[in-house]
Amino acid sequence: MTVNKRNDQIITTLFEGASNSLLTGKETGSKMLSVNEITLDRGAKSEYYEIANVEESLFVTEGQITFRLGDNIFTAYKGDCVLAKRSQGHGYENSGTSNAVIITVSPSTEINKNIIDEPKFSKSLPENGFFDRSKKEPFEFAPGIMRHDMVGDFLGAESTYFSELIFDPGAIAPNPYHPKHEESMFCLDSKLNIVYAENDNISLSQGDMFTCEIAVRHGIFNDHKSVGKLLAIHSVLNPPPRIDVD
């Protein structure tokens, strides 16, 4: 198990106006996932790039982002998510009036990133690869837990399944293990509690990342008085193979 606490995360400068916090990767012991949190100053803009070996999901957690995806350019807001397919050109810019934050996810610890030339863009939403939070309703995953499925085969993913879960106080998720893949779980808001192997109560605070190895019992519950939010990240398509246990 790895719990990558907020204060222990490796922070680097990604490009001018952009800082990167490493949440999950080979540096944290993962063998299957790369997850980063990127904070963008107002006006900060990435180069246009592709990842040649795997897809990349980009989830907006704060602010307003203008995305370039293929030959489309469009604006996304808090709660929206973009999927750039393997070798698909993409980039992003903080087009809001304050700092913006995105979470990036790729189903590999080896990322083959290349800067490429920009095409002529059309100001329109892409036909595929965009999860628009304003048009999607969550569903009840378990009593007191609502879930948004943001990335999966329904968005064109090949090997990523990515969800946001919203836990009411006292809510308890079922405890599974995954026989063939890791799972990373990021505390997006407030506090939550981890189940791991025989330990039934490990604290997870906002900004902390929990990564569970293959075939180990794990789970999440909310033993606090405020609503907690979690990102659940898998390096497989939906539904992720799981075996529920006590």
C-alpha positions, 0 to 999 in steps of 0.5 A, a space after each residue: 500500500 502507498 498513501 502519498 500524503 499531500 505534504 510528501 508529494 513531489 512537486 515540479 515545474 511543468 512549464 511556465 505558470 504550471 506546477 505538477 504534484 506527482 500523485 501516483 507513478 513508478 516513484 510511488 511504487 505503482 506499476 500500472 498508473 501515472 496520476 498527476 495534479 497540475 495547478 495552472 496560473 491564470 493564462 498558463 498554456 501547455 504545448 500541443 502534444 501527444 502521448 504515443 503509447 497510452 491515452 490520457 484523461 484530464 479532469 478539471 477540479 478547479 477553474 476554467 480550462 480551454 482544451 485543444 483536442 484533435 482539431 477541436 478547441 472548447 472550454 471545460 469547467 469544474 467537474 468536466 473531463 477530457 479523454 485524449 486517445 493514444 497518439 491524439 494531439 491535445 493541450 490545455 490553457 487556463 482561460 479563467 480569472 483565477 488559478 485552475 487545477 486538473 488531474 491527469 491520468 494515464 494507464 502506464 508508468 512509462 509515458 512517451 510524450 511528444 510535442 507536435 504541431 498544432 492543426 487549424 482548430 474548430 471552435 466546437 465540442 468534439 464528437 467523442 472524448 468529452 464528459 460534460 458534467 452539466 449534462 450527466 446525472 450521478 447514480 447511486 453506487 451504494 447507500 449514501 454514495 453517488 457516483 459519476 463515471 467520467 471515463 470508460 469505454 463509453 468515452 472511447 477509452 481503451 484501458 482507463 476507468 475513472 469515477 468520482 464518488 460522493 460520500 455522505 457522512 456515515 456512508 460505506 462502500 463495499 470492500 473488494 479486491 481486484 485480481 489483475 489491476 491496481 486502483 488509485 484513490 484520490 481524496 478530492 474533498 474533506 476527509 475519508 477512511 481507508 480499508 486496507 488488508 486487515 486494517 479497517 480504518 486509515 485516515 485519508 485527507 484532502 489531497 492524499 492519494 491511496 494506491 492499492 496493489 493487485 489482489 489486496 482487500 480495500 475500501 472507503 468509508 466516511 466516518 466524518 460529519 462532512 461530505 467527502 469526495 473521492 476519485 477512483 482510478 483504474 487501469 482497465 475498462 469498465 466495469 473493473 474486475 472485482 471480487 467483493 469481500 467482507 
